[in-house]
């Protein structure tokens, strides 16, 4: 997904071992930044697509697990939908999974959950 990464990889193959080492260090740093940028972009795109199917949507904080895992949670959101909108939300999640699976991402839906978590004003009023 990055022309700059491709260019640096090609450059590293042509260099002497000492210079290639320095380019690989730069490449490692750039790969980490590019991975973070791409993950943020995918999170935004997934949330926007799922939100478009919902009456109301929110992003919840992602808490790092206590134990390392092969699977990392990138986005945790809640989407309030009409009962009739469940099929559309599911299809959108399936489309997103098909689109991003080659990059290692899967959109997983859980629920249904009670809609009261969206009643923020009521919850705040009740204290």
C-alpha positions in Angstrom: 0.0 0.0 0.0 3.0 2.3 0.1 5.1 3.3 -2.9 7.8 4.6 -0.5 8.1 1.2 1.2 8.3 -0.6 -2.2 11.1 1.9 -3.3 13.1 1.4 -0.1 12.8 -2.4 -0.3 14.2 -2.3 -3.9 16.9 0.1 -2.9 18.0 -2.1 0.0 18.5 -5.0 -2.4 21.0 -3.0 -4.5 23.2 -1.7 -1.7 26.3 -2.9 0.1 25.6 -4.7 3.4 26.5 -1.7 5.5 24.3 0.7 3.7 21.6 -1.9 3.3 21.5 -2.3 7.1 20.8 1.5 7.5 18.1 1.4 4.8 16.5 -1.7 6.4 16.4 0.2 9.8 14.7 3.1 8.0 12.4 0.6 6.3 11.4 -1.0 9.6 10.5 2.4 11.1 8.5 3.4 8.0 6.7 0.0 8.0 5.6 0.6 11.6 4.3 4.1 10.8 2.6 2.9 7.6 1.0 0.0 9.5 -0.4 2.5 12.1 -1.6 4.8 9.4 -3.3 2.0 7.5 -4.9 0.6 10.6 -6.3 4.0 11.5 -7.7 4.5 8.0 -9.4 1.0 8.1 -10.9 1.7 11.5 -12.4 5.0 10.2 -13.7 3.3 7.0 -15.2 0.4 8.9 -16.9 2.6 11.5 -18.2 4.9 8.9 -19.7 2.1 6.8 -21.3 0.4 9.8 -22.6 3.7 11.1 -24.3 4.4 7.8 -26.5 1.4 8.5 -27.3 2.5 12.0 -29.8 4.9 13.6 -27.1 5.8 16.1 -23.5 4.7 16.5 -20.6 5.1 18.9 -17.0 4.0 19.3 -16.0 2.5 22.6 -12.5 2.4 24.0 -10.4 -0.5 23.0 -8.7 -2.0 26.0 -5.5 -3.9 25.5 -5.8 -7.6 26.7 -3.8 -8.7 29.7 -2.3 -11.5 27.7 -0.7 -11.2 24.3 -2.9 -12.6 21.5 -2.6 -13.4 17.9 -5.8 -11.4 17.3 -5.8 -7.7 18.1 -9.0 -5.8 18.6 -8.7 -2.6 16.4 -12.2 -1.2 16.7 -15.0 -1.6 19.2 -18.2 0.1 18.3 -21.9 -0.1 19.0 -24.5 0.4 16.3 -28.2 0.9 17.1 -30.3 -0.4 14.3 -33.9 -1.0 13.5 -34.8 -4.7 13.5 -35.2 -4.5 9.7 -31.7 -3.1 9.4 -30.0 -6.2 10.8 -29.6 -7.7 7.3 -28.0 -4.5 5.9 -25.5 -4.3 8.9 -24.6 -8.0 8.5 -24.1 -7.6 4.7 -21.9 -4.5 5.3 -19.8 -6.4 7.8 -19.4 -9.3 5.4 -18.4 -6.9 2.6 -15.8 -5.2 4.9 -14.4 -8.5 5.9 -14.0 -9.6 2.2 -12.4 -6.3 1.4 -9.9 -6.2 4.4 -9.3 -9.9 5.0 -6.3 -9.9 2.7 -4.7 -7.3 5.1 -5.6 -9.4 8.1 -8.8 -7.7 9.2 -12.1 -9.3 10.1 -15.4 -7.4 10.9 -17.2 -9.4 13.6 -20.7 -8.6 14.8 -22.0 -9.6 18.2 -25.4 -9.1 19.7 -28.2 -8.2 19.6 -27.7 -6.1 22.7 -30.3 -4.1 24.5 -30.6 -0.5 23.1 -30.6 1.1 26.6 -26.8 1.8 26.3 -27.7 4.5 23.8 -29.9 6.3 26.2 -27.1 8.6 27.4 -29.4 11.5 28.4 -31.6 9.2 30.4 -28.6 7.5 32.0 -27.1 10.9 32.9 -30.4 12.2 34.3 -30.8 9.1 36.5 -27.2 9.6 37.7 
